[in-house]
Amino acid sequence: MADLFRKKSFEFTDVSSDDKGVNVVKALELIKYSKFYQNFYDLLNIKEIENEFISIPGANKLVETMIQIENSFEKFDLDSSFQDLEFKNTEEFSITFKNIKAPDINSMLESDEFTAKPIYSSQTDFFSGLFNMDKYANKLLSKGFRDLVNTNLESVKRILSTIQLKDKRYRIVRDLEYNYYLRGITSKQYYDYNNNIAVFIGLMTVHNEMKTSNASFIVQRCEFNESYVRVFFKSAEIKTLENVGRLENIIEVSNDEIKREALRFSCAFSISYGSEDEANKTIYIKPQRAKSNILSIRHNILPQTAIEQLVELSNYKTVQNDLLKDIEAISKIKKPDQIKFLVMRKIKSAKSSELKKSKNNILSELTNKVEDLGQLLEMMHKIEMLAEEIDAKEYLRYVVYEALVYKK
């Protein structure tokens, strides 16, 4: 199960040389099952560009990757009262949803109940909503006391039966083998701006930017799983950093289907420090969210409002140029070994669970000596490669940016 939901990625080096982009018609397949299809079709004026070709190399692989994921899972939102939940002493903690009355869900399930295992943070979120018993329950479960947890849950059910509570909405994921998973607890004011919508809007937005300017882009990298996506659209515009290498601008489009911010456009950068033939000698760096953010669209925003907000993307150059002024400080680094120690200190104190698997190997690499900026960048590249989890790599991008640019 762990590998089923693990975040994966592909780089531009994994893209076929024949992949010059994708037709708008094919990109539309991303949203053909969305209830917001017509909203986005109309609001983005797709009829006027439906016969156009999106000349972004790697875009075809991006679309096919997202469609493959969509075909591998079924997702639905279920409204349920706590009284309709059942807890059994199974090997792993699970929740049985009973008395399902939604006709569309019943027809899909061919039953009025199913059992789901919590994944990601949904178990903690579930217990947190029950008198903040998350730490207590998770501790008991980690020690194997599932029967005690279930006893507590039955007591909670009796208490809540005397209180008039609104049903909660649960995001359920079903795999091809008909295993059910609780992905998260959402809101009644939740609009399902899913990964496919995020990628579609990203492609359309970058496509329109290319038509109105001299810019060109490629899909440099994509990180994804069934409920999350992050795409790096790298600009062909290159800035030379003295004593460093080539700095490349990136528009990052990211989406988490469960978290508050459904769709985010941000600025990121890559530094190529080798020769032009050494495509692997690249590191990604990214400022903290407040500095890198171009646009955020939350799950509770109406589609009409969301599309209207996309005009803010025209300011992406302003955000990039402000960051470039800071990034120029990298050229002035005189003592690269001190930067290495800043990164090491941050890694040592990091609490990130995603970093746990790779932490010792990364710290071991950071004990090596660096004598110039080139060696420092090579070391930063190596520690990113050592990071096993996608989220750990993302954490390192922030840490490395802070050290290189702000010396902290």
N, C-alpha and C positions, 0 to 999 in steps of 0.2 A: 504493500500500500504506500509506503514512504516514497518510492520512486514514481508512483503514479501521479503524485501531486507536487513532486519536486520541481523547482524552477529550472528550466533549461534555457539554452541560448544558441544563437548562431551568429557568426561574423560575416562580413562581406567576403572574406576569403572562402566561405562555404557556398557562396552564390555562383551559379553557373554563368559563364561568360555570355551565354545566350539571353540571360535575363536582363533586358534593357528597360524593363518597366512593366506596366500592366494596363489593360484597357479599363476605362471607367465602368463599362458594362460588367466586367468580371469583378471589379472592386465592389460593385453593388451587391454581389452575392453575399458579402459579409453581413448585410443588414436585411436580407430578404425575409427573414423570419421575425424580425423585430416589429413590435407593435408601433414603433415610431418610424417605420419605413417611410410612410408618406410625408410625415413631418419633415424629415431630413431631406427627402427627395425635393420637396417644394422649397424649403427654406434655403437649401444650398444651390437652388436653380440647376439641378442635375439635368433637366431636360435639355438645357442649352449646351451642355458639355458631354452628353451621354456617348457621343461617338468619338470623343477625344482619347488620346493615349497619354498616360501618366509616365513621363520619361524619367523615372527614378529607378536606376539599376538596383535590383534586389527587391523591388516592390512585388513582383510576381511570387517570389518565394515567401515573402511576408504574408500575402493574401492566402496562399495555399497552406501555410503553417496554421493560420488562424482557422481556416475552414476545417482542417484535419482535427484540430482540437474540438471544434464545435461538434463534429461527427462522432467524437469519442465519449461525449458526456451529454446527459440530459440534465437541465437545471430548471427548478421551479420554486416558487415561493408559496409557502403554506401558512395560513392563519390557523392557530390552534390555541385552545385554552390549556392552562397547566393541568386541569382536571382530566384532559384527554391524553396525558402522557403517562407512560408506564415504564417502570425501571426493573430490570431483571438482574439476577446475580450471574451475569455472563463473565467470560474470561476478561473481556475489556468492557469499560463503561460504555453503555449505549442507551439510546432513548427510543422507545416505541411510540409512534404517533398513531392514535386510534380515533375511531369515529370521524373519519375524514368525509366531509359532506360536499366538497367542491367537485362538481361533475367532470370538469376537464381533467382534474388530477385523478379522480376515481377511474376514469376510462383509461388513463395511461397506466395506472397501477393494476387495474383489474382486481382491486381489493379496496377495503376501507381502512387499511393500516399497513405500516411498514416500520422496520427498525433501522435506525441510522447511527453510525459512529461519528462522534465529533472529530473534526480535523482543524488544524491551525489553532487559532485562539478561541474557537467557538465553545470549547468545554469551559474555559475560564470565564468567558462572557456569560455562559448559561448560569453558572453557579454565582457569578457576581450579581446577577439580577434577582437572586434569592437571598435576601438579607445579607449580602456581601459575604457569602460563605465560600468564596472561591479558594482562598488559601487553605482553609480548613478541609474542604472536600478534596482538593487536589493532593494535599498531603496524605490524607487517608488512602486515596486511590494509589498513590505511589508506594504505599506500604502494603498494598494488597487487601485493604479493608473495604471491599466493595459492598459487602452486606451492611456495614455500618453506614455507609453513604446512602444506600437505598432506604435504610430505616429512617434516616434524617429527612430524605426527600418525601417519604410518605407522611411524616409529621408536618412538613411544610405544606403538603397537599391538603391536609385536614385544616390547617390554619387558614390557608387561602380560600378554602371553600366557604368561609364566612365573610369573605371580602369580595366585593364586586370589582373584578379586574378586567381590563380589556385583553383580548387575545393578543398574543405576540406573533410576529411574522418571522418565519424561519426559512433561510435559504438552503435548499436541499440539492445535492448533486448525486446523480446516479451514473455509474460507469456501465460499460458494455456487458458486464457480467451480472448486472442487476444488483450490485451492492450499493447501499445508500449511505450517504455521509451528510452530516450537518456542517455546512460551510460557515454559517454565521447567522446572527439575529439582526434583522433589518427593521425598517420603520414603515408605517403605513404611508408616509409621505416620501417614499423611496421610488425614484424613477430608475429603471433598469438601463443605465448607460453602461452596457457591457463592453468587454474587450474588443469585440468586432466593431462596435460603434466607434470606440476610441480610435482604432486603426483606420477605419473609413474616414472619419473626420480629419485625422492626421494627414492621410494621403491627399484628400481634397484640398486641405488648407495649404499644404506644401506645394501641391500642383498649381494652385492659384497664385501663390507667391512667386513661383518660377515664371508664370506667364506675365506677371506685372513688373518683373525685375530681371536682371541679368543673372540671377542666382541659379545654381544647379545643385542637386543633392543626390546622395546615394543612401541606401539603407545600410549603415555601417555596422549596426549590431541590433539584435532583438533578444530580449529576455522575457520569458513567458511561462505560465502554467494555465490551468483551466479557469482561474479567476483573476489573473493578473497579467499585465503586459507592460513592457517598457521598450520603446523603439528609439534608436538614435538615428536621426536624419542628419547626415554630415554634409555640410556645405563644401563646395569645391573651392571656395575662397580660402586662401592660405596666407597667414601672416608669419613672417620670419622673426623668431625671437633670437636675438644675438646670443651666441654661446650656448644656445639651448637646442633649437631645431625648428620644426614647422608646427605652428599652432593652427588647429582647425576648429571652426565653429560647428556646434551641434545644436539642433533643435530636438529636444527630448520630449516625446509624447508618452505619458505613462497613465496607467489606469489600474485601480483596485476596485473590483466590483462591490466590495463589502464596506470598505472604509468610507469616511465622510466625503472625501474629495474624489469624485468619480473620474474626472478627466483633468489632466494637468499638462500644460506646456511649460517647459523650463529650458534654461540655457545650460549647456555643458560644453566641455572642450576636450580635445585629444591633442596630445603632444607626440609628434613623431620625431625621435631623437637619433635615428639611424639614417642610412642613405635611403634614397627613394625606392631602392629595390628591397629594402628590409621592412616589409609591411608589418612584421610582427613586433618591431621595436616601437611600440605605441603604448602610452598610458592614458587613461581617462581620468580627468579631474573635474570636480564639480563643487561650486560654492554652496553654502547652506541655503535652505529653501527660501528664506526671506530675500536673499540676494539674487537667486537664480530664477525665481518664479516670473513667468510671463502672463499666465492665465490659469485659473482654477475654476472648474465647473463642478458643483456638488450634486449629489444624488437627489437633493430635494428641489433642484432648479427645474422649472418648466422647460420643455424642449424649445419653445419660441424664444425664451429668455436666454437659454444656453447658446443658441445660434447667434443671437444679437450680440452676445459677449465676445464672439469670435473676432469681431473687428479689432479688439484689443491686441490681437496677434501682430497687427501692423507695427506695434511698438517693440517687436523683438530685437530690432537692430539697436534701439536705444539701450535696452538692457545689456546686450552683448558688448556694446562700445564702452559702457560704464565698467563692466567687468574687465575688459581688455586693459584698461588703464591700470588696474590692480595687478593683473597677470604679468605685466612688463617687469614687475619686481623680481621675477624668477631669474631674469638675465643678470641681476646684480648680486646674486648669491655668491659670497666669497668663501664661506666655510660650510661646504656641503655636509660634513660630518655632524655639525650641529643640527642641521635639518633632520638628519637620520635619527638623532637622539630625541628630537621632538616627536617624531612618528613613533619611535619605540615607547616613549613614555605614555602616549595615548593608547597604544595597543595593550600595554601592561595593565592599564586601569580600565580597559573596556569591559563593559558588562554585557555586551551583545551576545545573545545565545547562539546566533548564527556564526559568530567568530570562534566559538569554543573549540570546534573540531580542528581548526587550522592555527590556533593561537601560538602554540609552542613552535611549530615549524616557521611561522612568520617571525617570531622573536629570535629564533636561531639565525635566520637569514640576516636580521638586522644587527647581529653582532659583528658581521664582516665590516671591514674598513672601506671607506670611500674617500678618494682623494680629489675627485673633480666632479663637476656637475653631470657629466655623461655617466659616470659610475653610479651617481645617486639616482638618476632616472632609471638606469638599468635595474637597480635594486628595487625601486618602486614598482617596476614592471614585474619583477620576480615575486614580490609579496602578493601582488594581485593574482598572479597565477597560482600561488599557494592557497589562496582563499577558496575553499571548496564550495561554499554556498554563494548564490547570486547576491543575497542580501549582505553577506560579508564583503563582497567586492564593492557594493554600493557604499557601505560604511567606510571602506578604505579610500574611496574617491574623495569623500568629504575630508577625511583626516589628512591625506596627502595635499589637497588644495590648501587647507589651513596652514600647513607647515611651509609649503613652497611659497605661498603668496603673502601670508601675514606673519610668518615666523612664530606661529603659536600652535 
